[in-house]
Amino acid sequence: MSEQIELQKQDLTYLNWAKVRNSSGTAGTFLKAYSEIAGQKTYYKLSDFDTLKGIIGHESVNEIIVDRLLTLLGIEHLSYRLIYADIILDGKICPAYVCASDDFKQKGEDKIALDTYYELEHIEGEKPFDFCVRLGWEKYIYEMLVVDFLILNRDRHGANIEVLRNTKKKTLRLAPLFDHGLSLLFSCKNNKALIDKTDVLEDKRVQCYVGSNSAYENLNLIPKDKMPDFKIPSSDEFNTIFENIDKILPQELLDKIRELIWRRLKFYEDFRNQK
C-alpha cells in the first residue's frame, strides 16, 4: 500500500484550485482541481483551507486511511493517492499533501447526485432509503451504512452518493464509495488535549441522506439476514492501513484514529452477531 503515498515532493504548480464550501455545514473551505491528459481526467483536492493560516486540516490523509480500510474489507470504492507537492495558492508556492483520484465514470456515462435523481424518480411518499432498495441498490447502501459507522463519516449528504447512467446502453449504477475526508478525527486540529479526551465510540451527529443523524441508528436499518459480513483484519493486516501515515500525522492523532477504527470494527462484529 506504500505506493499510494508519494513522499518525495512533486510539482503540481500547474493546477488551478477552486474554493468549494463544505456542503455538510461543518466549518471549512476545501480546494479542488483537475487535470486532463490524453483524455484521462485526474481530480485533486486539499484538506481544510484557511485564507490566513493556509491548509490546516488533514482530510486528504483520511481519504488514504479509509481507502486502505475498504480495500481490506473488500468493499468497492474510489481509490486515492496522496502526493506531497508544491502547489500555488493565492499566487504563492507552498507545499501540501494533495489527494488525487481518477475519474470513475465509464465511457458513455454521465453522473447525477442521488438526491437529485431521487427527486426526479421516486414514488410519492417513498423515502430515499426505500427508493434505493427498490432500485436494487440495497447491498451498496447496507455496506455504506456500515462503513460510515466504522469511520464515523459525518458527510454522507445526497451529493456524496452519485448515480451513473448510460442512456445508450440503458445502464444505471451507483458510483464507488467516495469522499471520506470528513470522518475519523478530522476536527481535532492536532490538539493533544482534545485528542486525548475524544471518545471513539461516541455517537456524534452525522449527515446521512438515506438514514438518520445517528451512525448507530443507521445500523438498525439493515435487516439481520443482510448485515454485511466483514472479516476482521488480523493485527498485521490492520497495521498496513497506517503504513507511512506516521510520517505525516502526529503520533497521538494517528493512535486515536487507529483506536477509533479498531474499536468500531469490534463493536460492529458484536452488533452483527447479536442482532
C-alpha positions as CSV (number, residue, x, y, z in Angstrom):
1,M,0.0,0.0,0.0
2,S,3.0,2.3,0.3
3,E,2.7,3.2,-3.4
4,Q,-0.4,5.2,-2.6
5,I,1.7,7.8,-0.9
6,E,4.3,9.8,-2.7
7,L,6.5,11.4,-0.1
8,Q,9.1,12.8,-2.5
9,K,7.9,16.3,-3.4
10,Q,6.3,16.7,-6.8
11,D,5.5,19.7,-8.9
12,L,1.8,20.4,-9.2
13,T,2.1,24.2,-9.6
14,Y,0.2,23.9,-12.9
15,L,-3.1,23.1,-11.1
16,N,-5.8,25.8,-10.7
17,W,-7.6,25.5,-7.4
18,A,-11.3,26.4,-6.9
19,K,-12.7,27.0,-3.5
20,V,-15.7,24.9,-2.5
21,R,-17.6,25.4,0.7
22,N,-18.1,22.2,2.7
23,S,-21.7,21.2,2.0
24,S,-22.2,19.4,5.2
25,G,-22.4,22.5,7.3
26,T,-19.1,21.8,9.0
27,A,-16.9,24.9,9.0
28,G,-14.2,24.8,6.4
29,T,-13.3,25.6,2.8
30,F,-12.0,22.9,0.5
31,L,-10.0,23.4,-2.6
32,K,-10.4,21.2,-5.7
33,A,-8.7,21.0,-9.1
34,Y,-8.4,18.6,-12.0
35,S,-6.1,17.9,-14.9
36,E,-6.8,16.1,-18.2
37,I,-4.0,14.4,-20.1
38,A,-4.7,12.2,-23.2
39,G,-8.4,12.2,-22.3
40,Q,-7.8,10.9,-18.8
41,K,-9.1,13.1,-16.0
42,T,-7.5,13.2,-12.6
43,Y,-9.2,15.0,-9.7
44,Y,-7.3,16.6,-6.9
45,K,-8.4,18.0,-3.5
46,L,-6.8,19.5,-0.5
47,S,-7.6,19.4,3.2
48,D,-9.3,22.2,5.1
49,F,-8.0,25.6,4.0
50,D,-8.0,28.9,5.8
51,T,-7.2,32.1,3.9
52,L,-4.9,33.4,6.7
53,K,-3.4,30.1,8.0
54,G,-3.3,28.1,4.8
55,I,-4.0,24.4,4.9
56,I,-4.9,23.5,8.4
57,G,-6.7,20.1,8.2
58,H,-5.7,16.5,7.3
59,E,-8.8,15.4,5.4
60,S,-6.7,14.3,2.4
61,V,-4.8,11.9,4.7
62,N,-8.1,10.5,6.0
63,E,-9.0,9.5,2.4
64,I,-6.0,7.3,2.2
65,I,-6.7,5.6,5.5
66,V,-10.3,4.9,4.6
67,D,-9.3,3.7,1.1
68,R,-6.9,1.2,2.7
69,L,-9.5,0.0,5.2
70,L,-12.1,-0.6,2.5
71,T,-9.6,-2.5,0.4
72,L,-9.0,-4.8,3.4
73,L,-12.8,-5.3,3.8
74,G,-13.3,-6.0,0.1
75,I,-15.7,-3.0,-0.5
76,E,-15.8,-1.3,-3.8
77,H,-14.7,2.3,-3.5
78,L,-12.8,5.0,-5.3
79,S,-9.0,4.7,-4.9
80,Y,-6.9,7.7,-3.9
81,R,-3.3,8.6,-4.0
82,L,-1.6,11.1,-1.6
83,I,1.0,13.3,-3.2
84,Y,3.4,15.7,-1.4
85,A,3.7,18.5,-3.8
86,D,4.4,22.2,-4.4
87,I,1.2,23.9,-5.4
88,I,0.2,27.6,-5.9
89,L,-2.3,29.2,-3.6
90,D,-3.0,32.9,-3.6
91,G,-0.1,33.4,-6.0
92,K,2.4,31.8,-3.7
93,I,4.2,28.4,-4.0
94,C,3.5,26.2,-0.9
95,P,4.0,22.5,0.0
96,A,0.9,20.4,0.7
97,Y,-0.4,16.9,0.7
98,V,-2.7,16.5,-2.3
99,C,-5.3,13.8,-2.6
100,A,-5.7,12.5,-6.2
101,S,-8.2,10.2,-7.8
102,D,-9.1,9.1,-11.3
103,D,-12.5,9.6,-13.0
104,F,-14.8,6.7,-12.0
105,K,-17.2,7.2,-14.9
106,Q,-17.0,4.7,-17.7
107,K,-17.2,5.8,-21.4
108,G,-20.7,7.0,-22.2
109,E,-21.8,7.5,-18.6
110,D,-23.0,10.7,-17.1
111,K,-23.5,11.3,-13.4
112,I,-26.2,12.8,-11.2
113,A,-26.4,13.3,-7.5
114,L,-28.6,10.7,-5.7
115,D,-30.7,13.4,-4.1
116,T,-31.4,15.0,-7.5
117,Y,-32.2,11.6,-9.1
118,Y,-34.4,10.7,-6.1
119,E,-36.4,13.9,-6.6
120,L,-36.9,13.0,-10.3
121,E,-37.8,9.4,-10.0
122,H,-39.2,8.5,-6.5
123,I,-42.7,7.3,-5.8
124,E,-44.9,9.6,-3.7
125,G,-44.2,9.0,0.0
126,E,-41.1,6.9,-0.7
127,K,-38.1,7.7,1.4
128,P,-34.5,7.8,-0.1
129,F,-33.6,4.5,1.7
130,D,-36.6,2.7,0.3
131,F,-36.0,4.2,-3.1
132,C,-32.5,2.7,-3.2
133,V,-33.7,-0.7,-2.1
134,R,-36.4,-0.7,-4.8
135,L,-33.8,0.1,-7.5
136,G,-31.7,-2.9,-6.4
137,W,-29.0,-0.9,-4.5
138,E,-29.6,-2.4,-1.1
139,K,-26.2,-4.2,-0.8
140,Y,-24.4,-1.0,-1.7
141,I,-26.5,1.0,0.8
142,Y,-26.0,-1.6,3.6
143,E,-22.3,-1.6,3.1
144,M,-22.2,2.2,3.0
145,L,-24.0,2.5,6.3
146,V,-21.6,0.1,8.0
147,V,-18.6,1.9,6.5
148,D,-19.9,5.2,7.7
149,F,-20.3,3.8,11.2
150,L,-16.8,2.3,11.2
151,I,-15.1,5.6,10.2
152,L,-17.7,8.0,11.8
153,N,-18.4,9.7,8.5
154,R,-20.2,13.0,9.1
155,D,-20.7,13.9,5.5
156,R,-22.8,11.4,3.5
157,H,-25.1,14.0,2.0
158,G,-27.2,13.4,-1.1
159,A,-24.4,14.6,-3.5
160,N,-21.8,12.3,-1.9
161,I,-23.6,9.4,-3.4
162,E,-23.7,9.5,-7.2
163,V,-25.8,7.7,-9.8
164,L,-24.1,6.8,-13.1
165,R,-26.2,6.5,-16.2
166,N,-25.5,5.3,-19.7
167,T,-28.6,6.2,-21.8
168,K,-27.4,4.3,-24.9
169,K,-26.8,1.0,-23.0
170,K,-29.6,1.7,-20.6
171,T,-27.5,1.0,-17.6
172,L,-27.8,2.5,-14.1
173,R,-25.4,2.1,-11.2
174,L,-24.1,3.8,-8.1
175,A,-20.6,5.2,-8.2
176,P,-18.0,3.5,-6.0
177,L,-18.0,4.9,-2.5
178,F,-16.0,8.1,-2.4
179,D,-15.3,11.3,-0.3
180,H,-14.5,10.2,3.2
181,G,-12.3,13.1,4.3
182,L,-14.8,14.4,6.9
183,S,-14.5,11.2,9.0
184,L,-12.3,9.9,11.8
185,L,-10.9,12.8,13.8
186,F,-10.8,15.5,11.1
187,S,-11.9,18.2,13.5
188,C,-9.3,17.8,16.2
189,K,-6.7,20.1,14.6
190,N,-3.9,18.1,16.1
191,N,-4.6,19.4,19.6
192,K,-3.3,16.7,22.0
193,A,-5.7,17.6,24.9
194,L,-8.7,17.3,22.5
195,I,-7.5,14.1,21.0
196,D,-6.9,12.5,24.5
197,K,-10.4,13.2,25.7
198,T,-12.1,12.0,22.5
199,D,-14.5,9.1,23.0
200,V,-14.0,7.0,19.8
201,L,-17.4,5.2,20.3
202,E,-19.3,8.4,20.8
203,D,-22.4,8.7,18.6
204,K,-21.6,12.1,17.1
205,R,-24.2,13.7,14.9
206,V,-23.7,12.7,11.3
207,Q,-25.3,13.6,8.0
208,C,-26.7,10.6,6.1
209,Y,-29.0,11.2,3.2
210,V,-30.5,7.7,3.2
211,G,-30.6,7.4,7.0
212,S,-30.7,9.4,10.2
213,N,-28.3,11.6,12.1
214,S,-27.0,8.7,14.2
215,A,-24.5,6.3,12.8
216,Y,-25.6,3.7,15.4
217,E,-29.3,4.0,14.5
218,N,-28.4,3.6,10.8
219,L,-27.1,0.1,11.5
220,N,-30.6,-0.8,12.6
221,L,-31.9,-0.1,9.1
222,I,-30.1,-3.2,7.8
223,P,-32.1,-6.4,8.0
224,K,-30.4,-9.0,10.3
225,D,-30.0,-11.5,7.4
226,K,-28.4,-8.9,5.2
227,M,-25.8,-7.5,7.6
228,P,-22.5,-7.2,5.7
229,D,-20.2,-9.9,6.9
230,F,-16.7,-8.4,7.0
231,K,-13.7,-10.5,8.1
232,I,-12.0,-8.5,10.9
233,P,-8.4,-7.9,9.7
234,S,-5.5,-9.5,11.6
235,S,-3.2,-7.2,13.5
236,D,-0.7,-7.3,10.7
237,E,-3.3,-6.6,8.1
238,F,-4.7,-3.7,10.2
239,N,-1.3,-2.2,10.6
240,T,-0.9,-1.9,6.8
241,I,-3.6,0.8,6.8
242,F,-1.3,3.2,8.6
243,E,1.9,2.5,6.6
244,N,3.8,5.8,6.1
245,I,1.0,7.8,7.7
246,D,3.2,8.2,10.8
247,K,5.5,10.4,8.6
248,I,2.6,12.8,8.0
249,L,0.3,12.8,11.1
250,P,1.3,13.3,14.8
251,Q,1.6,10.0,16.6
252,E,-1.1,10.9,19.2
253,L,-3.6,11.6,16.4
254,L,-2.6,8.5,14.5
255,D,-3.0,6.4,17.6
256,K,-6.5,7.8,18.2
257,I,-7.6,7.1,14.6
258,R,-6.3,3.6,14.9
259,E,-8.2,3.1,18.2
260,L,-11.4,4.5,16.6
261,I,-11.4,2.2,13.6
262,W,-10.4,-0.9,15.6
263,R,-13.0,-0.5,18.4
264,R,-15.7,0.3,15.9
265,L,-14.8,-2.8,13.9
266,K,-15.1,-4.9,17.1
267,F,-18.4,-3.2,18.1
268,Y,-19.9,-3.9,14.6
269,E,-18.8,-7.6,14.8
270,D,-20.6,-7.9,18.2
271,F,-23.6,-6.0,16.9
272,R,-23.9,-8.2,13.8
273,N,-23.7,-11.4,15.8
274,Q,-26.3,-10.2,18.4
275,K,-28.8,-8.6,16.1
